[in-house]
Amino acid sequence: MTGRPTFTVLLDWLEGRLDGARAAEVAAYVGAADEETRDRVEWIRDFLHDAQLMPLVQPPAELSERLRSAFVGFHSPRETDGWTDASMLYDTRTRPAAVGVRSFGDDGVHLAFDSRLGRFVLEVAPGGPGEVDLQGLIMVDGEDPGIDLAFLEHGSLRRAARAGSDGRFDVPGVPAGVDELWLTSGDTRVRASLDLRLR
C-alpha cells in the first residue's frame, strides 16, 4: 500500500465496503500505523457505534409537509400583495435600550419593531467570523398559530427558524449581511428591514 489511507478509505474498510485484497492492505497498514491513523480509526469506530444508538426516525407527515411548504415559500419570488412592513420602534445604536432589556455593553445591539403580528425584539450578539447570533421574542396579538421566520440577504434565504409557542426564537450563525426578515403566521405576512451591524 502506498501512503496513508484517507478518512473515506478507513470508513469504507470499517464498514466492510472494500474488496478482499484492498481490505487486507488497509488492515495491515492500520496494524502497523502511526498514532494519528490509530486515533482516526478509533474515532470512526466510536462514531459508528454511537450512530447505531441514535437511529433516524421518519418525521410525522404533517411536519414534513409544513417544512416543505416553508422551504418553497421562502424560496419563491416575493409576491407584492399581502405583505406589510414592520416599523422600527428603537435601535440601541441610535438610542438607549428600553428599561428592562438586557444589556450587551458595547458588544451587542437591540432592535424592536411593531407589526401586524405584534411587537418583536431582536438581540444581536457577536457570532463567528462574519456572523451574528440572534435571539428574539415576538409578542403576538391574539392566539399564536405559529410563526415562521426567514432571514434574507439581497433576496436570498440565508437562515430559517420557527418561534416557539412562547414567541421566543434563537438563531445562531446568521450572516451579518442579512438585510431582511420575513415573519409569516397563517395568512399574515410581515417584512422588516434589518441592519445587523454591531457598531
Beta strands, then each sheet from edge to edge (+ up, - down):
strand 1: 83-85
strand 2: 87-91
strand 3: 109-114
strand 4: 118-126
strand 5: 131-140
strand 6: 147-153
strand 7: 156-163
strand 8: 168-175
strand 9: 180-185
strand 10: 188-193
sheet 1: 1+ 10+ 9- 6+ 7-
sheet 2: 2+ 3- 4+ 5- 8+
end
